[in-house]
Amino acid sequence: MGAEGIRVEKVSGRIARLCEKTANGASVPGSTGIGHTRWATHGAPTDINAHPHLSNDGRFAIVHNGIIENYLALREELIADGYVFRSETDTETIVHLLEKYYDGDIKTAVMKTAARLEGSYALGILCADAPDTLYAVRQASPLILGIGVGENYFASDVTALVAHTKNVIYLEDGEIAMLTPKSIQVFDCTGKLIQKPISRVTWRKGGYEHFMLKEIMEQPAAVKAALAPRLHDGEIRLDDFELSAEKLRSVNKIVITACGSAYYAGCSGRYAIEKLCRIPVQVELASELRYGEPMVDEHTLVLVLSQSGETADTIAALKECRERGATIIGIVNVVGSTIAKLADHTLYTWAGPEIAVATTKGYTTQLAVLYLFALYAAEKLGRLQKAEYSALVHSLKMLPKRLQETIDMNYQIPALAGRYTSQSLFFIGRNTDYAVALEGALKMKEISYLHAESYAAGELKHGTIALIDEGQPVIAVCCNEALCDKTLSNIVEVKARGAKVLALAFRGNRKIVSQADDVIFIPRIETIFSAALAVVPLQLLAYYAAKEKGCDIDKPKNLAKSVTVE
Ligand code: AGP
């Protein structure tokens, strides 16, 4: 917003293009502004579909994070009212509603507009009649206000604010904020002024080059924070709820649902729950489950995993299962997040703020809580002898220490990264090793942009081994010692076809040394807990591969920390 009113400059593609187009913002002078890096949902990623969108009279501009579910009906209504649409987006319906409801009172126009919207939205609104004022509205999509000195901000993620201020206000669903350079007012959905607490963002990079490396190194402390509140003199107690033996005996199936790394944490946690509780566990991608007419009912216990607690697919999957009578336990990191509110019970992972887009401590603390749950339920069900239960609880209590040992013993990973991450990679393993290999491959893809594929080692011979040529890097996870000989035979198979193999095994495994080209060792731990240790070298391998390639490690291209749209 400048002297001549609202000026819009927008492009598709990378932010660098916009910087070039506006001479790093010099060509759009002004004191009040809104911007958005669009995650395309409705309408291709084109210049015209980029945000902000302008009202026909040029008075309002808007940016939007989320999805307007009823946008088609609104679009038809507005076209019938004579409004002209320029883009294919759902967002544009909002700015025309603002024009439709505006009679000089901006806040009322915002409230009337919000009342018409169905779906999720974090909105940023500019009006030419109030050049030093911004409006922000939150509904099911994160929105945070930043309190500056002589200036104020809003953003959908706290990472965008922290360079400017550490004092923030977290908006709740239905709340509307009005920001000027000197004040912030927050109103509830009825327009009543409300008081909001100010939170202090306390995290820093702590001397690390990237938040991701800091968060990898924080894992021993983060896992300890996840475990400690639930371990009491050798017993496990969940926070503020109990699952009775009777309730657990009524459960005939456990469904774990999540997205991305959280899904992979579920794939690993499943082994601990099935082995200890002897209850069938189904791990389902939330984006599939939400449309799959899930076969869940009052005898199903659903564990919903999410670091952010705001992932749209996971929220939708949770609602699908809840409507079918399932009991929902949310395992989330962000306190007060949407999933935490929707679940019947919540187990926070207490990882602390995770800033890097690629999750690390978010994943390992999810595992820690899943292991806790598995032991808690197994003991309630009488599936474990006291001695075995106590030994496993002790082993779990030692997990933070084992994590630190894992980090300390793997100083050679930067060198290995250079040797194994020159091209597309395979991550192979069996059972618990295959599950953690899935996460290892995702880490490699999302921060180094190298193609990586995780494969069940026993499946290679059914086709994929055709791709193994001379020099093909293969990362073989061999921590499941009951299956180690089988995985060893897979290592021999791929080496016979020219692969170079980096194996991951427990300290003291001598067989593996004779077969693999290089070996990463981790401390010995129960197989069902091994993923929490095995993942750390895989995180570091991806980190150093990305560093070598000069990638934007904390903010990889095309990725968001929380995918709040489907
Ligand atoms: C993690 O490295 C990825 N960035 C991504 O897969 C993430 O795990 C996924 O989007 C789920 O996020 P959530 O845990 O916040 O629900």
Residues whose N, C-alpha, C, O or C-beta is under 5 A from the ligand:
A	BS01	AGP	C259 G260 S261 A262 L305 S306 Q307 S308 G309 T311 V357 A358 T359 A560 K561 V563
